[in-house]
Amino acid sequence: MYNFATELVNTRQVSDSAYRAAVDKFGERTVVDLIGVIGYYHFVSMLLNVDRYPLPEGTQAELKPLPSSAR
């Protein structure tokens, strides 16, 4: 799973050997589910990065904001 997910996220594709290893170990349905989870995670993280929805009143951020140049 780690090798498959890392390759997919870093290269935007998966080699035949990584795909075959994942399917042999976990089955095709689980690999498809993994791809869906990775895609959903990316979707949510992109929304959160762009939206910058304010925290509720009286709540303090757990982390300091990144400098403007890092965005």
N, CA, C, O and CB atoms as a CASP TS submission, in Angstrom:
PFRMAT TS
TARGET T0000
AUTHOR 0000-0000-0000
METHOD Language model
MODEL 1
PARENT N/A
ATOM      1  N   MET     1       0.825  -1.185   0.000  1.00  0.00           N
ATOM      2  CA  MET     1       0.000   0.000   0.000  1.00  0.00           C
ATOM      3  C   MET     1       0.871   1.251   0.000  1.00  0.00           C
ATOM      4  O   MET     1       0.642   2.169  -0.788  1.00  0.00           O
ATOM      5  CB  MET     1      -0.940  -0.003   1.203  1.00  0.00           C
ATOM      6  N   TYR     2       1.870   1.291   0.881  1.00  0.00           N
ATOM      7  CA  TYR     2       2.726   2.485   0.958  1.00  0.00           C
ATOM      8  C   TYR     2       3.428   2.730  -0.372  1.00  0.00           C
ATOM      9  O   TYR     2       3.408   3.848  -0.887  1.00  0.00           O
ATOM     10  CB  TYR     2       3.768   2.336   2.087  1.00  0.00           C
ATOM     11  N   ASN     3       4.046   1.697  -0.930  1.00  0.00           N
ATOM     12  CA  ASN     3       4.759   1.864  -2.203  1.00  0.00           C
ATOM     13  C   ASN     3       3.813   2.300  -3.314  1.00  0.00           C
ATOM     14  O   ASN     3       4.145   3.181  -4.108  1.00  0.00           O
ATOM     15  CB  ASN     3       5.459   0.559  -2.599  1.00  0.00           C
ATOM     16  N   PHE     4       2.649   1.691  -3.369  1.00  0.00           N
ATOM     17  CA  PHE     4       1.656   2.030  -4.383  1.00  0.00           C
ATOM     18  C   PHE     4       1.215   3.483  -4.221  1.00  0.00           C
ATOM     19  O   PHE     4       1.224   4.251  -5.183  1.00  0.00           O
ATOM     20  CB  PHE     4       0.440   1.082  -4.293  1.00  0.00           C
ATOM     21  N   ALA     5       0.831   3.853  -3.008  1.00  0.00           N
ATOM     22  CA  ALA     5       0.329   5.202  -2.755  1.00  0.00           C
ATOM     23  C   ALA     5       1.411   6.254  -2.997  1.00  0.00           C
ATOM     24  O   ALA     5       1.141   7.302  -3.585  1.00  0.00           O
ATOM     25  CB  ALA     5      -0.195   5.312  -1.324  1.00  0.00           C
ATOM     26  N   THR     6       2.620   5.977  -2.549  1.00  0.00           N
ATOM     27  CA  THR     6       3.717   6.927  -2.733  1.00  0.00           C
ATOM     28  C   THR     6       4.013   7.140  -4.213  1.00  0.00           C
ATOM     29  O   THR     6       4.210   8.270  -4.660  1.00  0.00           O
ATOM     30  CB  THR     6       4.977   6.437  -2.011  1.00  0.00           C
ATOM     31  N   GLU     7       4.041   6.054  -4.961  1.00  0.00           N
ATOM     32  CA  GLU     7       4.303   6.169  -6.401  1.00  0.00           C
ATOM     33  C   GLU     7       3.188   6.947  -7.097  1.00  0.00           C
ATOM     34  O   GLU     7       3.460   7.787  -7.954  1.00  0.00           O
ATOM     35  CB  GLU     7       4.449   4.773  -7.037  1.00  0.00           C
ATOM     36  N   LEU     8       1.956   6.675  -6.737  1.00  0.00           N
ATOM     37  CA  LEU     8       0.823   7.366  -7.353  1.00  0.00           C
ATOM     38  C   LEU     8       0.849   8.861  -7.042  1.00  0.00           C
ATOM     39  O   LEU     8       0.656   9.685  -7.935  1.00  0.00           O
ATOM     40  CB  LEU     8      -0.496   6.753  -6.874  1.00  0.00           C
ATOM     41  N   VAL     9       1.084   9.209  -5.793  1.00  0.00           N
ATOM     42  CA  VAL     9       1.086  10.619  -5.402  1.00  0.00           C
ATOM     43  C   VAL     9       2.277  11.364  -6.008  1.00  0.00           C
ATOM     44  O   VAL     9       2.130  12.497  -6.465  1.00  0.00           O
ATOM     45  CB  VAL     9       1.111  10.746  -3.874  1.00  0.00           C
ATOM     46  N   ASN    10       3.445  10.742  -6.014  1.00  0.00           N
ATOM     47  CA  ASN    10       4.652  11.428  -6.478  1.00  0.00           C
ATOM     48  C   ASN    10       4.776  11.511  -7.994  1.00  0.00           C
ATOM     49  O   ASN    10       5.310  12.490  -8.516  1.00  0.00           O
ATOM     50  CB  ASN    10       5.854  10.741  -5.930  1.00  0.00           C
ATOM     51  N   THR    11       4.290  10.495  -8.709  1.00  0.00           N
ATOM     52  CA  THR    11       4.480  10.470 -10.161  1.00  0.00           C
ATOM     53  C   THR    11       3.177  10.616 -10.945  1.00  0.00           C
ATOM     54  O   THR    11       3.196  10.728 -12.171  1.00  0.00           O
ATOM     55  CB  THR    11       5.158   9.188 -10.559  1.00  0.00           C
ATOM     56  N   ARG    12       2.054  10.615 -10.243  1.00  0.00           N
ATOM     57  CA  ARG    12       0.721  10.700 -10.859  1.00  0.00           C
ATOM     58  C   ARG    12       0.387   9.478 -11.707  1.00  0.00           C
ATOM     59  O   ARG    12      -0.540   9.509 -12.517  1.00  0.00           O
ATOM     60  CB  ARG    12       0.626  11.947 -11.718  1.00  0.00           C
ATOM     61  N   GLN    13       1.143   8.406 -11.516  1.00  0.00           N
ATOM     62  CA  GLN    13       0.872   7.135 -12.186  1.00  0.00           C
ATOM     63  C   GLN    13       1.476   6.010 -11.351  1.00  0.00           C
ATOM     64  O   GLN    13       2.188   6.264 -10.378  1.00  0.00           O
ATOM     65  CB  GLN    13       1.450   7.126 -13.643  1.00  0.00           C
ATOM     66  N   VAL    14       1.195   4.784 -11.727  1.00  0.00           N
ATOM     67  CA  VAL    14       1.712   3.620 -11.009  1.00  0.00           C
ATOM     68  C   VAL    14       2.276   2.639 -12.028  1.00  0.00           C
ATOM     69  O   VAL    14       1.647   2.348 -13.045  1.00  0.00           O
ATOM     70  CB  VAL    14       0.598   2.947 -10.137  1.00  0.00           C
ATOM     71  N   SER    15       3.456   2.140 -11.743  1.00  0.00           N
ATOM     72  CA  SER    15       4.081   1.169 -12.640  1.00  0.00           C
ATOM     73  C   SER    15       3.297  -0.140 -12.610  1.00  0.00           C
ATOM     74  O   SER    15       2.559  -0.421 -11.666  1.00  0.00           O
ATOM     75  CB  SER    15       5.561   0.927 -12.245  1.00  0.00           C
ATOM     76  N   ASP    16       3.474  -0.922 -13.656  1.00  0.00           N
ATOM     77  CA  ASP    16       2.814  -2.231 -13.715  1.00  0.00           C
ATOM     78  C   ASP    16       3.218  -3.108 -12.542  1.00  0.00           C
ATOM     79  O   ASP    16       2.390  -3.831 -11.989  1.00  0.00           O
ATOM     80  CB  ASP    16       3.145  -2.938 -15.029  1.00  0.00           C
ATOM     81  N   SER    17       4.498  -3.047 -12.158  1.00  0.00           N
ATOM     82  CA  SER    17       4.958  -3.897 -11.061  1.00  0.00           C
ATOM     83  C   SER    17       4.356  -3.477  -9.721  1.00  0.00           C
ATOM     84  O   SER    17       4.011  -4.332  -8.905  1.00  0.00           O
ATOM     85  CB  SER    17       6.478  -3.864 -10.976  1.00  0.00           C
ATOM     86  N   ALA    18       4.226  -2.172  -9.487  1.00  0.00           N
ATOM     87  CA  ALA    18       3.613  -1.704  -8.240  1.00  0.00           C
ATOM     88  C   ALA    18       2.128  -2.059  -8.203  1.00  0.00           C
ATOM     89  O   ALA    18       1.600  -2.463  -7.167  1.00  0.00           O
ATOM     90  CB  ALA    18       3.800  -0.179  -8.083  1.00  0.00           C
ATOM     91  N   TYR    19       1.467  -1.905  -9.341  1.00  0.00           N
ATOM     92  CA  TYR    19       0.053  -2.263  -9.422  1.00  0.00           C
ATOM     93  C   TYR    19      -0.151  -3.756  -9.171  1.00  0.00           C
ATOM     94  O   TYR    19      -1.010  -4.147  -8.380  1.00  0.00           O
ATOM     95  CB  TYR    19      -0.518  -1.876 -10.793  1.00  0.00           C
ATOM     96  N   ARG    20       0.634  -4.579  -9.839  1.00  0.00           N
ATOM     97  CA  ARG    20       0.507  -6.021  -9.694  1.00  0.00           C
ATOM     98  C   ARG    20       0.785  -6.457  -8.261  1.00  0.00           C
ATOM     99  O   ARG    20       0.076  -7.309  -7.725  1.00  0.00           O
ATOM    100  CB  ARG    20       1.450  -6.734 -10.653  1.00  0.00           C
ATOM    101  N   ALA    21       1.814  -5.881  -7.633  1.00  0.00           N
ATOM    102  CA  ALA    21       2.146  -6.229  -6.246  1.00  0.00           C
ATOM    103  C   ALA    21       0.982  -5.882  -5.317  1.00  0.00           C
ATOM    104  O   ALA    21       0.654  -6.660  -4.421  1.00  0.00           O
ATOM    105  CB  ALA    21       3.433  -5.494  -5.791  1.00  0.00           C
ATOM    106  N   ALA    22       0.361  -4.726  -5.523  1.00  0.00           N
ATOM    107  CA  ALA    22      -0.754  -4.311  -4.676  1.00  0.00           C
ATOM    108  C   ALA    22      -1.967  -5.207  -4.898  1.00  0.00           C
ATOM    109  O   ALA    22      -2.613  -5.628  -3.938  1.00  0.00           O
ATOM    110  CB  ALA    22      -1.120  -2.847  -4.951  1.00  0.00           C
ATOM    111  N   VAL    23      -2.277  -5.499  -6.149  1.00  0.00           N
ATOM    112  CA  VAL    23      -3.430  -6.361  -6.442  1.00  0.00           C
ATOM    113  C   VAL    23      -3.198  -7.771  -5.917  1.00  0.00           C
ATOM    114  O   VAL    23      -4.113  -8.380  -5.362  1.00  0.00           O
ATOM    115  CB  VAL    23      -3.705  -6.402  -7.956  1.00  0.00           C
ATOM    116  N   ASP    24      -1.988  -8.298  -6.083  1.00  0.00           N
ATOM    117  CA  ASP    24      -1.688  -9.640  -5.586  1.00  0.00           C
ATOM    118  C   ASP    24      -1.811  -9.719  -4.072  1.00  0.00           C
ATOM    119  O   ASP    24      -2.258 -10.733  -3.535  1.00  0.00           O
ATOM    120  CB  ASP    24      -0.291 -10.058  -6.013  1.00  0.00           C
ATOM    121  N   LYS    25      -1.420  -8.663  -3.388  1.00  0.00           N
ATOM    122  CA  LYS    25      -1.433  -8.666  -1.920  1.00  0.00           C
ATOM    123  C   LYS    25      -2.814  -8.354  -1.346  1.00  0.00           C
ATOM    124  O   LYS    25      -3.231  -8.983  -0.374  1.00  0.00           O
ATOM    125  CB  LYS    25      -0.426  -7.660  -1.390  1.00  0.00           C
ATOM    126  N   PHE    26      -3.542  -7.374  -1.945  1.00  0.00           N
ATOM    127  CA  PHE    26      -4.770  -6.873  -1.340  1.00  0.00           C
ATOM    128  C   PHE    26      -6.024  -7.070  -2.177  1.00  0.00           C
ATOM    129  O   PHE    26      -7.131  -6.928  -1.657  1.00  0.00           O
ATOM    130  CB  PHE    26      -4.614  -5.440  -1.051  1.00  0.00           C
ATOM    131  N   GLY    27      -5.885  -7.390  -3.444  1.00  0.00           N
ATOM    132  CA  GLY    27      -7.041  -7.565  -4.317  1.00  0.00           C
ATOM    133  C   GLY    27      -7.379  -6.281  -5.050  1.00  0.00           C
ATOM    134  O   GLY    27      -7.083  -5.180  -4.585  1.00  0.00           O
ATOM    135  N   GLU    28      -8.008  -6.448  -6.212  1.00  0.00           N
ATOM    136  CA  GLU    28      -8.294  -5.303  -7.071  1.00  0.00           C
ATOM    137  C   GLU    28      -9.262  -4.319  -6.431  1.00  0.00           C
ATOM    138  O   GLU    28      -9.088  -3.108  -6.566  1.00  0.00           O
ATOM    139  CB  GLU    28      -8.851  -5.776  -8.387  1.00  0.00           C
ATOM    140  N   ARG    29     -10.276  -4.817  -5.740  1.00  0.00           N
ATOM    141  CA  ARG    29     -11.258  -3.926  -5.120  1.00  0.00           C
ATOM    142  C   ARG    29     -10.603  -3.029  -4.077  1.00  0.00           C
ATOM    143  O   ARG    29     -10.917  -1.841  -3.999  1.00  0.00           O
ATOM    144  CB  ARG    29     -12.387  -4.738  -4.479  1.00  0.00           C
ATOM    145  N   THR    30      -9.700  -3.581  -3.277  1.00  0.00           N
ATOM    146  CA  THR    30      -9.013  -2.778  -2.259  1.00  0.00           C
ATOM    147  C   THR    30      -8.106  -1.739  -2.903  1.00  0.00           C
ATOM    148  O   THR    30      -7.992  -0.622  -2.398  1.00  0.00           O
ATOM    149  CB  THR    30      -8.196  -3.680  -1.325  1.00  0.00           C
ATOM    150  N   VAL    31      -7.462  -2.089  -4.008  1.00  0.00           N
ATOM    151  CA  VAL    31      -6.604  -1.129  -4.710  1.00  0.00           C
ATOM    152  C   VAL    31      -7.461   0.013  -5.256  1.00  0.00           C
ATOM    153  O   VAL    31      -7.061   1.174  -5.169  1.00  0.00           O
ATOM    154  CB  VAL    31      -5.814  -1.826  -5.864  1.00  0.00           C
ATOM    155  N   VAL    32      -8.612  -0.290  -5.809  1.00  0.00           N
ATOM    156  CA  VAL    32      -9.516   0.751  -6.301  1.00  0.00           C
ATOM    157  C   VAL    32      -9.975   1.631  -5.134  1.00  0.00           C
ATOM    158  O   VAL    32     -10.036   2.853  -5.269  1.00  0.00           O
ATOM    159  CB  VAL    32     -10.741   0.121  -7.027  1.00  0.00           C
ATOM    160  N   ASP    33     -10.296   1.025  -4.001  1.00  0.00           N
ATOM    161  CA  ASP    33     -10.676   1.797  -2.816  1.00  0.00           C
ATOM    162  C   ASP    33      -9.532   2.712  -2.370  1.00  0.00           C
ATOM    163  O   ASP    33      -9.767   3.862  -2.000  1.00  0.00           O
ATOM    164  CB  ASP    33     -11.079   0.852  -1.666  1.00  0.00           C
ATOM    165  N   LEU    34      -8.313   2.211  -2.404  1.00  0.00           N
ATOM    166  CA  LEU    34      -7.147   3.008  -2.032  1.00  0.00           C
ATOM    167  C   LEU    34      -7.013   4.224  -2.947  1.00  0.00           C
ATOM    168  O   LEU    34      -6.763   5.334  -2.477  1.00  0.00           O
ATOM    169  CB  LEU    34      -5.869   2.152  -2.089  1.00  0.00           C
ATOM    170  N   ILE    35      -7.179   4.016  -4.246  1.00  0.00           N
ATOM    171  CA  ILE    35      -7.099   5.130  -5.192  1.00  0.00           C
ATOM    172  C   ILE    35      -8.172   6.172  -4.856  1.00  0.00           C
ATOM    173  O   ILE    35      -7.910   7.374  -4.908  1.00  0.00           O
ATOM    174  CB  ILE    35      -7.267   4.624  -6.656  1.00  0.00           C
ATOM    175  N   GLY    36      -9.360   5.716  -4.516  1.00  0.00           N
ATOM    176  CA  GLY    36     -10.436   6.632  -4.133  1.00  0.00           C
ATOM    177  C   GLY    36     -10.109   7.411  -2.871  1.00  0.00           C
ATOM    178  O   GLY    36     -10.387   8.608  -2.801  1.00  0.00           O
ATOM    179  N   VAL    37      -9.531   6.766  -1.880  1.00  0.00           N
ATOM    180  CA  VAL    37      -9.158   7.438  -0.637  1.00  0.00           C
ATOM    181  C   VAL    37      -8.073   8.482  -0.899  1.00  0.00           C
ATOM    182  O   VAL    37      -8.136   9.593  -0.371  1.00  0.00           O
ATOM    183  CB  VAL    37      -8.672   6.412   0.408  1.00  0.00           C
ATOM    184  N   ILE    38      -7.081   8.125  -1.714  1.00  0.00           N
ATOM    185  CA  ILE    38      -6.016   9.073  -2.051  1.00  0.00           C
ATOM    186  C   ILE    38      -6.610  10.279  -2.781  1.00  0.00           C
ATOM    187  O   ILE    38      -6.270  11.421  -2.473  1.00  0.00           O
ATOM    188  CB  ILE    38      -4.923   8.391  -2.924  1.00  0.00           C
ATOM    189  N   GLY    39      -7.485  10.030  -3.734  1.00  0.00           N
ATOM    190  CA  GLY    39      -8.120  11.127  -4.464  1.00  0.00           C
ATOM    191  C   GLY    39      -8.962  11.999  -3.561  1.00  0.00           C
ATOM    192  O   GLY    39      -8.940  13.223  -3.687  1.00  0.00           O
ATOM    193  N   TYR    40      -9.706  11.388  -2.646  1.00  0.00           N
ATOM    194  CA  TYR    40     -10.531  12.160  -1.715  1.00  0.00           C
ATOM    195  C   TYR    40      -9.662  13.003  -0.791  1.00  0.00           C
ATOM    196  O   TYR    40      -9.985  14.162  -0.527  1.00  0.00           O
ATOM    197  CB  TYR    40     -11.427  11.228  -0.889  1.00  0.00           C
ATOM    198  N   TYR    41      -8.580  12.447  -0.305  1.00  0.00           N
ATOM    199  CA  TYR    41      -7.657  13.192   0.557  1.00  0.00           C
ATOM    200  C   TYR    41      -7.105  14.409  -0.183  1.00  0.00           C
ATOM    201  O   TYR    41      -7.056  15.506   0.373  1.00  0.00           O
ATOM    202  CB  TYR    41      -6.498  12.283   1.032  1.00  0.00           C
ATOM    203  N   HIS    42      -6.697  14.217  -1.417  1.00  0.00           N
ATOM    204  CA  HIS    42      -6.185  15.339  -2.208  1.00  0.00           C
ATOM    205  C   HIS    42      -7.274  16.397  -2.419  1.00  0.00           C
ATOM    206  O   HIS    42      -7.011  17.595  -2.315  1.00  0.00           O
ATOM    207  CB  HIS    42      -5.654  14.840  -3.569  1.00  0.00           C
ATOM    208  N   PHE    43      -8.461  15.956  -2.709  1.00  0.00           N
ATOM    209  CA  PHE    43      -9.593  16.868  -2.907  1.00  0.00           C
ATOM    210  C   PHE    43      -9.831  17.713  -1.662  1.00  0.00           C
ATOM    211  O   PHE    43      -9.923  18.937  -1.751  1.00  0.00           O
ATOM    212  CB  PHE    43     -10.865  16.080  -3.261  1.00  0.00           C
ATOM    213  N   VAL    44      -9.930  17.072  -0.513  1.00  0.00           N
ATOM    214  CA  VAL    44     -10.181  17.796   0.739  1.00  0.00           C
ATOM    215  C   VAL    44      -9.021  18.720   1.080  1.00  0.00           C
ATOM    216  O   VAL    44      -9.249  19.863   1.475  1.00  0.00           O
ATOM    217  CB  VAL    44     -10.420  16.810   1.891  1.00  0.00           C
ATOM    218  N   SER    45      -7.793  18.259   0.938  1.00  0.00           N
ATOM    219  CA  SER    45      -6.651  19.107   1.284  1.00  0.00           C
ATOM    220  C   SER    45      -6.564  20.320   0.367  1.00  0.00           C
ATOM    221  O   SER    45      -6.211  21.406   0.825  1.00  0.00           O
ATOM    222  CB  SER    45      -5.353  18.305   1.212  1.00  0.00           C
ATOM    223  N   MET    46      -6.877  20.161  -0.915  1.00  0.00           N
ATOM    224  CA  MET    46      -6.881  21.310  -1.821  1.00  0.00           C
ATOM    225  C   MET    46      -7.961  22.309  -1.426  1.00  0.00           C
ATOM    226  O   MET    46      -7.717  23.516  -1.427  1.00  0.00           O
ATOM    227  CB  MET    46      -7.091  20.852  -3.271  1.00  0.00           C
ATOM    228  N   LEU    47      -9.148  21.823  -1.089  1.00  0.00           N
ATOM    229  CA  LEU    47     -10.217  22.727  -0.654  1.00  0.00           C
ATOM    230  C   LEU    47      -9.812  23.495   0.595  1.00  0.00           C
ATOM    231  O   LEU    47     -10.022  24.705   0.672  1.00  0.00           O
ATOM    232  CB  LEU    47     -11.507  21.945  -0.390  1.00  0.00           C
ATOM    233  N   LEU    48      -9.239  22.812   1.563  1.00  0.00           N
ATOM    234  CA  LEU    48      -8.834  23.468   2.802  1.00  0.00           C
ATOM    235  C   LEU    48      -7.712  24.479   2.558  1.00  0.00           C
ATOM    236  O   LEU    48      -7.688  25.540   3.182  1.00  0.00           O
ATOM    237  CB  LEU    48      -8.386  22.427   3.828  1.00  0.00           C
ATOM    238  N   ASN    49      -6.796  24.160   1.665  1.00  0.00           N
ATOM    239  CA  ASN    49      -5.699  25.077   1.363  1.00  0.00           C
ATOM    240  C   ASN    49      -6.182  26.341   0.664  1.00  0.00           C
ATOM    241  O   ASN    49      -5.637  27.422   0.891  1.00  0.00           O
ATOM    242  CB  ASN    49      -4.665  24.383   0.503  1.00  0.00           C
ATOM    243  N   VAL    50      -7.187  26.217  -0.172  1.00  0.00           N
ATOM    244  CA  VAL    50      -7.674  27.360  -0.934  1.00  0.00           C
ATOM    245  C   VAL    50      -8.722  28.154  -0.148  1.00  0.00           C
ATOM    246  O   VAL    50      -8.720  29.385  -0.191  1.00  0.00           O
ATOM    247  CB  VAL    50      -8.260  26.891  -2.265  1.00  0.00           C
ATOM    248  N   ASP    51      -9.591  27.484   0.548  1.00  0.00           N
ATOM    249  CA  ASP    51     -10.724  28.127   1.208  1.00  0.00           C
ATOM    250  C   ASP    51     -10.298  29.066   2.336  1.00  0.00           C
ATOM    251  O   ASP    51     -10.796  30.188   2.420  1.00  0.00           O
ATOM    252  CB  ASP    51     -11.660  27.075   1.752  1.00  0.00           C
ATOM    253  N   ARG    52      -9.398  28.632   3.191  1.00  0.00           N
ATOM    254  CA  ARG    52      -8.968  29.415   4.356  1.00  0.00           C
ATOM    255  C   ARG    52     -10.165  29.897   5.171  1.00  0.00           C
ATOM    256  O   ARG    52     -10.220  31.051   5.597  1.00  0.00           O
ATOM    257  CB  ARG    52      -8.122  30.616   3.911  1.00  0.00           C
ATOM    258  N   TYR    53     -11.106  29.007   5.377  1.00  0.00           N
ATOM    259  CA  TYR    53     -12.311  29.326   6.143  1.00  0.00           C
ATOM    260  C   TYR    53     -11.919  29.743   7.557  1.00  0.00           C
ATOM    261  O   TYR    53     -11.108  29.066   8.189  1.00  0.00           O
ATOM    262  CB  TYR    53     -13.285  28.113   6.179  1.00  0.00           C
ATOM    263  N   PRO    54     -12.476  30.843   8.068  1.00  0.00           N
ATOM    264  CA  PRO    54     -12.066  31.318   9.386  1.00  0.00           C
ATOM    265  C   PRO    54     -12.496  30.369  10.509  1.00  0.00           C
ATOM    266  O   PRO    54     -13.500  29.663  10.407  1.00  0.00           O
ATOM    267  CB  PRO    54     -12.642  32.701   9.636  1.00  0.00           C
ATOM    268  N   LEU    55     -11.710  30.377  11.569  1.00  0.00           N
ATOM    269  CA  LEU    55     -12.052  29.571  12.737  1.00  0.00           C
ATOM    270  C   LEU    55     -13.263  30.180  13.435  1.00  0.00           C
ATOM    271  O   LEU    55     -13.518  31.376  13.295  1.00  0.00           O
ATOM    272  CB  LEU    55     -10.847  29.469  13.714  1.00  0.00           C
ATOM    273  N   PRO    56     -14.015  29.369  14.190  1.00  0.00           N
ATOM    274  CA  PRO    56     -15.142  29.925  14.946  1.00  0.00           C
ATOM    275  C   PRO    56     -14.654  30.980  15.947  1.00  0.00           C
ATOM    276  O   PRO    56     -13.516  30.925  16.413  1.00  0.00           O
ATOM    277  CB  PRO    56     -15.904  28.798  15.685  1.00  0.00           C
ATOM    278  N   GLU    57     -15.508  31.915  16.262  1.00  0.00           N
ATOM    279  CA  GLU    57     -15.160  32.990  17.192  1.00  0.00           C
ATOM    280  C   GLU    57     -14.734  32.416  18.541  1.00  0.00           C
ATOM    281  O   GLU    57     -15.383  31.517  19.075  1.00  0.00           O
ATOM    282  CB  GLU    57     -16.349  33.953  17.375  1.00  0.00           C
ATOM    283  N   GLY    58     -13.655  32.937  19.076  1.00  0.00           N
ATOM    284  CA  GLY    58     -13.146  32.488  20.363  1.00  0.00           C
ATOM    285  C   GLY    58     -12.204  31.293  20.283  1.00  0.00           C
ATOM    286  O   GLY    58     -11.689  30.842  21.306  1.00  0.00           O
ATOM    287  N   THR    59     -11.978  30.780  19.090  1.00  0.00           N
ATOM    288  CA  THR    59     -11.087  29.638  18.898  1.00  0.00           C
ATOM    289  C   THR    59      -9.739  30.127  18.397  1.00  0.00           C
ATOM    290  O   THR    59      -9.674  30.998  17.529  1.00  0.00           O
ATOM    291  CB  THR    59     -11.699  28.617  17.908  1.00  0.00           C
ATOM    292  N   GLN    60      -8.658  29.567  18.941  1.00  0.00           N
ATOM    293  CA  GLN    60      -7.326  29.929  18.487  1.00  0.00           C
ATOM    294  C   GLN    60      -6.759  28.804  17.623  1.00  0.00           C
ATOM    295  O   GLN    60      -6.998  27.623  17.876  1.00  0.00           O
ATOM    296  CB  GLN    60      -6.395  30.222  19.690  1.00  0.00           C
ATOM    297  N   ALA    61      -6.011  29.194  16.608  1.00  0.00           N
ATOM    298  CA  ALA    61      -5.386  28.206  15.725  1.00  0.00           C
ATOM    299  C   ALA    61      -4.360  27.391  16.502  1.00  0.00           C
ATOM    300  O   ALA    61      -3.658  27.930  17.358  1.00  0.00           O
ATOM    301  CB  ALA    61      -4.719  28.896  14.509  1.00  0.00           C
ATOM    302  N   GLU    62      -4.270  26.097  16.210  1.00  0.00           N
ATOM    303  CA  GLU    62      -3.293  25.237  16.865  1.00  0.00           C
ATOM    304  C   GLU    62      -1.892  25.458  16.307  1.00  0.00           C
ATOM    305  O   GLU    62      -0.903  25.241  17.006  1.00  0.00           O
ATOM    306  CB  GLU    62      -3.690  23.777  16.710  1.00  0.00           C
ATOM    307  N   LEU    63      -1.806  25.884  15.065  1.00  0.00           N
ATOM    308  CA  LEU    63      -0.526  26.124  14.415  1.00  0.00           C
ATOM    309  C   LEU    63      -0.432  27.578  13.985  1.00  0.00           C
ATOM    310  O   LEU    63      -1.446  28.217  13.708  1.00  0.00           O
ATOM    311  CB  LEU    63      -0.340  25.190  13.207  1.00  0.00           C
ATOM    312  N   LYS    64       0.779  28.096  13.930  1.00  0.00           N
ATOM    313  CA  LYS    64       0.988  29.446  13.425  1.00  0.00           C
ATOM    314  C   LYS    64       0.827  29.430  11.907  1.00  0.00           C
ATOM    315  O   LYS    64       1.194  28.450  11.258  1.00  0.00           O
ATOM    316  CB  LYS    64       2.392  29.991  13.834  1.00  0.00           C
ATOM    317  N   PRO    65       0.277  30.514  11.331  1.00  0.00           N
ATOM    318  CA  PRO    65       0.166  30.576   9.859  1.00  0.00           C
ATOM    319  C   PRO    65       1.540  30.568   9.194  1.00  0.00           C
ATOM    320  O   PRO    65       2.519  31.056   9.757  1.00  0.00           O
ATOM    321  CB  PRO    65      -0.609  31.836   9.432  1.00  0.00           C
ATOM    322  N   LEU    66       1.594  30.013   8.001  1.00  0.00           N
ATOM    323  CA  LEU    66       2.831  30.027   7.221  1.00  0.00           C
ATOM    324  C   LEU    66       3.107  31.443   6.723  1.00  0.00           C
ATOM    325  O   LEU    66       2.170  32.211   6.502  1.00  0.00           O
ATOM    326  CB  LEU    66       2.744  29.035   6.029  1.00  0.00           C
ATOM    327  N   PRO    67       4.367  31.796   6.546  1.00  0.00           N
ATOM    328  CA  PRO    67       4.663  33.113   5.955  1.00  0.00           C
ATOM    329  C   PRO    67       4.047  33.223   4.559  1.00  0.00           C
ATOM    330  O   PRO    67       3.872  32.216   3.872  1.00  0.00           O
ATOM    331  CB  PRO    67       6.199  33.348   5.883  1.00  0.00           C
ATOM    332  N   SER    68       3.727  34.428   4.150  1.00  0.00           N
ATOM    333  CA  SER    68       3.078  34.644   2.857  1.00  0.00           C
ATOM    334  C   SER    68       3.848  34.054   1.697  1.00  0.00           C
ATOM    335  O   SER    68       3.238  33.573   0.742  1.00  0.00           O
ATOM    336  CB  SER    68       2.884  36.103   2.623  1.00  0.00           C
ATOM    337  N   SER    69       5.162  34.075   1.749  1.00  0.00           N
ATOM    338  CA  SER    69       5.977  33.551   0.643  1.00  0.00           C
ATOM    339  C   SER    69       5.868  32.047   0.512  1.00  0.00           C
ATOM    340  O   SER    69       6.164  31.510  -0.555  1.00  0.00           O
ATOM    341  CB  SER    69       7.427  33.934   0.834  1.00  0.00           C
ATOM    342  N   ALA    70       5.455  31.343   1.560  1.00  0.00           N
ATOM    343  CA  ALA    70       5.334  29.879   1.519  1.00  0.00           C
ATOM    344  C   ALA    70       4.051  29.441   0.861  1.00  0.00           C
ATOM    345  O   ALA    70       3.925  28.272   0.497  1.00  0.00           O
ATOM    346  CB  ALA    70       5.409  29.300   2.917  1.00  0.00           C
ATOM    347  N   ARG    71       3.101  30.324   0.696  1.00  0.00           N
ATOM    348  CA  ARG    71       1.808  29.961   0.102  1.00  0.00           C
ATOM    349  C   ARG    71       1.943  29.966  -1.345  1.00  0.00           C
ATOM    350  O   ARG    71       0.977  29.690  -2.056  1.00  0.00           O
ATOM    351  CB  ARG    71       0.693  30.889   0.523  1.00  0.00           C
TER
END
